[in-house]
Amino acid sequence: MPETWLPLFPLNVVLFPRSALPLHIFEERYKVLINECIGSGAPFGIVLSSDKGTADVGCSATVSSVARRYDDGRMDIVVGGQSRYRLLRYDSGRAPYLVGEIRYFGEPDEAVDGDLAAGTVELYNALIAAAYKESGTLIGLERCESGLSFVMAQKAGLDLARRQELLEIPGENGRLRMLKEYLTELLPRLKRAEELQRVIKNDGYI
């Protein structure tokens, strides 16, 4: 895909396609960014920013809803993850907020391994049943479409580094393999209360 410019919102979070993320907007530059995106319907980019720097791969987002507007211009919003992109370079002079030249990238042309997907879903459902009991939402074994890995990754208890690693894996089968290995190692440890709390703490956004 060709390069394009995208407003950027660096955060200490990894956004996945097909996910929803609540945000409280309070900085002036991001009030401007979000209001512009609401007005135009245009996307902006969320990218992981940590003490190790800014990641090279992020996910575009659009504003799904505005839950509340405050008198001082602050907002509570919900955004939806759209498409992954690779960050090529920054431009801090185009707008009050950071802008990046990016290239979107999609899924490789490969069929999803049905057995791998079913095995990963089974492990994921075991995790959800153990961690959330009746309040958890299980995934049907018939769902083997591309992108299911992103849905499972939201509630799998991955730390930020592993979330970013999964976001950067090009294809669904590679992401499913990563999740299956992680879940296979994790499930025997869930009997420990502290491990359950870690999973719940890192359970995603909504």
Beta strands, then each sheet from edge to edge (+ up, - down):
strand 1: 3-11
strand 2: 20-25
strand 3: 44-50
strand 4: 53-54
strand 5: 57-69
strand 6: 75-91
strand 7: 99-104
sheet 1: 2+ 6- 5+ 3- 1- 7+
sheet 2: 2+ 6- 5+ 3- 4+
end
